[in-house]
Amino acid sequence: MAAVERHAAIPKPLSLFASRLSHHRSGDEELRVLEAALSVGADVPALLATRSAARRLLRARAAEALVAAGPVEDDGRRIAIANFFARAFALVGDVEVSTAPVPRSADS
């Protein structure tokens, strides 16, 4: 999927978070950016749209980030990334994904 396509449907409040994800940043600061983005909205429908877009963004980027983390030998990095995405999914209220098993890469 091209970068332009990924960013086309991202609401403005999520653009900084999406940019950080595209640069493979996954730490507490990024979670604070996500939390701030989820609280910005003129009304309830805007807040719900941002939350829904955040879920789609996280779903699209989670497996991608784990594969990019490298081979299984670097489990510490993979665990840190899985932890980040579990926390991010919990912030957006996606309990189904935040409790799902972590997908294994083809190298596993």
C-alpha positions in Angstrom: 0.0 0.0 0.0 1.5 3.4 -1.0 2.2 6.0 1.7 -0.2 8.4 0.0 -3.0 5.9 0.3 -2.3 5.3 4.0 -2.4 8.9 4.9 -5.4 9.8 2.7 -8.0 8.8 5.3 -6.2 9.9 8.4 -8.0 12.7 10.2 -5.8 15.8 11.0 -5.6 15.0 14.8 -4.0 11.7 14.0 -1.5 13.0 11.4 1.4 13.4 13.9 0.8 10.0 15.4 0.7 8.4 11.9 3.9 10.2 11.0 5.7 8.8 14.1 4.4 5.3 13.3 5.7 5.6 9.7 9.2 6.4 11.2 8.9 3.2 13.4 8.7 5.2 16.6 6.8 3.3 19.4 7.3 4.7 22.8 5.5 6.4 25.7 5.7 9.8 23.8 3.9 8.3 20.9 1.2 7.0 23.2 0.8 10.5 24.7 0.4 11.9 21.1 -2.2 9.3 20.4 -4.1 10.1 23.6 -4.1 13.8 22.8 -5.3 13.1 19.3 -8.2 11.0 20.6 -9.4 13.9 22.8 -9.4 16.5 20.0 -12.8 17.0 18.3 -15.5 19.6 17.8 -18.2 17.1 18.7 -19.0 13.5 19.5 -19.1 12.3 15.8 -15.7 13.9 15.2 -14.3 12.1 18.2 -15.8 8.8 17.1 -14.4 9.2 13.6 -10.9 9.9 15.0 -11.1 6.8 17.3 -12.3 4.7 14.3 -9.5 6.0 12.1 -7.0 5.3 14.9 -8.1 1.7 15.1 -7.7 1.2 11.3 -4.3 2.9 11.4 -3.1 0.7 14.3 -4.4 -2.5 12.7 -2.6 -1.7 9.4 0.7 -0.8 11.1 0.9 -3.4 13.9 1.9 -6.5 11.8 4.0 -4.3 9.6 6.0 -3.0 12.6 6.5 -6.5 14.0 7.8 -7.8 10.7 10.1 -4.7 10.4 11.4 -5.4 13.9 13.6 -8.1 12.5 14.2 -11.8 13.1 13.0 -13.7 16.2 16.5 -13.5 17.7 15.7 -9.9 18.6 12.7 -10.9 20.7 13.2 -7.9 23.1 12.5 -5.4 20.3 9.5 -7.5 19.1 8.1 -7.7 22.7 8.5 -3.9 23.1 6.7 -3.3 19.8 3.9 -5.7 20.8 3.6 -4.0 24.1 3.3 -0.6 22.5 0.6 -1.7 20.1 -1.3 -3.5 22.9 -1.3 -0.3 24.9 -2.3 1.8 21.8 -5.2 -0.6 21.0 -6.3 -0.3 24.6 -6.3 3.5 24.3 -8.5 3.5 21.3 -10.8 1.0 23.0 -10.0 -1.9 20.6 -10.1 -4.7 23.3 -10.5 -7.4 20.7 -7.2 -6.6 19.0 -5.3 -5.7 22.2 -5.9 -9.1 23.7 -5.3 -11.1 20.4 -2.2 -13.2 20.0 0.7 -11.5 18.4 1.2 -12.7 14.8 4.5 -14.4 14.0 6.6 -13.5 11.0 7.4 -15.9 8.3 11.0 -16.2 9.8 9.5 -17.7 13.0 
